[in-house]
Structures are given as C-alpha cells and as structure tokens.
Amino acid sequence: MVEITDSLACLYTGRVESRGDDYVVTVPASEIEHGSVSVGETYRIAVLDRAEAADDGAAASADSGAASGPAADGSSGESPSDDGQRPTSRGAAGAVQPDPPVSEGEVRDVTIETLGDKGDGIAKIERGYVVIVPDAEPGEEPTVEITSVRENVSFANVVEK
C-alpha cells in the first residue's frame, strides 16, 4: 500500500511525454487554478505505477492528465472505482478521480493557508483538495464543519477557533 503524506499538494493521473531530450508530465489547469501548485515553482514529484496506484485507491489507470468537471460527453462521469469499493468520478480527459476527501456535515481541523479573492480563508487537505472557510485568517487552525461539497472544493463554517 502506498503511504500518502499530509504535505501532498496534489494528486492526479498523467502521462509522461517525450519532448526532444526531455520528458514532461503535464499538470492539469485545475491544480494551478486552485493554488495546489504555482507556475515557475519547483516541486518534488512521486511517480506511482498505474496498477499499484489503482489498487491503493490513490489514483486509477488512465491515459491522460486528470481534469475536474463533467465528462466530455456532458454526463457527470461518475463510475464505480476500479476496485469496486469507492466511488470515483471521471474528469473531462476521462481520467478516474477519487471523490472528494470530505462529506457534508463532517467536522475536521484545518489550517488556513491563505485568503481567497473574496477574503475567505483557504485550507488544503488531502490531495490538495480546497476547503473555503469564511471569517478565517491565514495561520489559524479552526475546527470546521463541511457545509457544501463539490468535486474539487468544499465550503465550511468555523465550529471552534
């Protein structure tokens, strides 16, 4: 089983491409848009075997980079996971993605990392998943209740500061 560290910024399935003397792994635009990674920064990456990753539920086999949103055919793209135990979603590129790591009503401790465009606190949890927390400031570590869950972001209210 693959151990996933809490410092993981993002997780997606991608393809290694050859470009001359270099090899390139494309980062989905959604990871940049949500602040999981920033253009021009340097990151350590881990490469997991497709079969091993699918067995562990950390990622599933796919031939192209993962993207969030509805499937290319306009459907929700939801499907059973490769191991049949955990539901997953298919992004626009057809890559299987695990469902959000939180559920509505769940209470968790988070660390506010930054402020969003509208002044809300932004926390990141497993796989770089974003939790938006109104009335929270960077550096705070509130206990929050998840009020709304979407594929790549959730909203929460502070229960205890």
C-alpha positions, 0 to 999 in steps of 0.5 A: 500500500502506498503511504500518502503524506499530509504535505501532498499538494496534489494528486492526479493521473498523467502521462509522461511525454517525450519532448526532444531530450526531455520528458514532461508530465503535464499538470492539469489547469485545475491544480494551478487554478486552485493554488495546489501548485504555482507556475515557475515553482519547483516541486518534488514529484512521486511517480506511482505505477498505474496498477499499484496506484489503482489498487491503493485507491490513490489514483486509477489507470488512465491515459491522460492528465486528470481534469475536474468537471463533467465528462466530455460527453456532458454526463457527470462521469461518475463510475464505480472505482476500479476496485469496486469499493469507492466511488470515483468520478471521471474528469473531462480527459476521462481520467478516474478521480477519487471523490472528494476527501470530505462529506457534508456535515463532517467536522475536521481541523484545518489550517488556513493557508491563505485568503481567497479573492473574496477574503475567505480563508483557504485550507488544503487537505488531502490531495490538495483538495480546497476547503473555503472557510469564511471569517478565517485568517491565514495561520489559524487552525479552526475546527470546521464543519463541511457545509457544501461539497463539490468535486474539487472544493468544499465550503465550511463554517468555523465550529471552534477557533 
